[in-house]
Amino acid sequence: MRSTIAGRSFYLEANEVEKAMAGIKPEPALAEAVRIGRRWYPVKQVGAIITRQDRRDFSAAEVYRAMERLGFTCRTAPPVAETPEPVETVEPTDPTSF
């Protein structure tokens, strides 16, 4: 599939992206991320590897769209760990303290 990233056309296929990312340790995904195999990669990291361009040369949105078109699962932000609601603790009252 032809995708334009940083003003350049790239012919990308899902299996080629998977091969390119094989064995590469994902950086922490703090913003947009793409799932390749069982791992979540920041889209800028994927873009830099598949295009061989500096990360400043393209936007995350360009790579995000290209990865979605190839069938990869993308997300705009990492899932937030669910934290339980704080529970108010009630101190037992001492009847002799009145």
Disulfide bonds with the S-S distance in Angstrom:
none
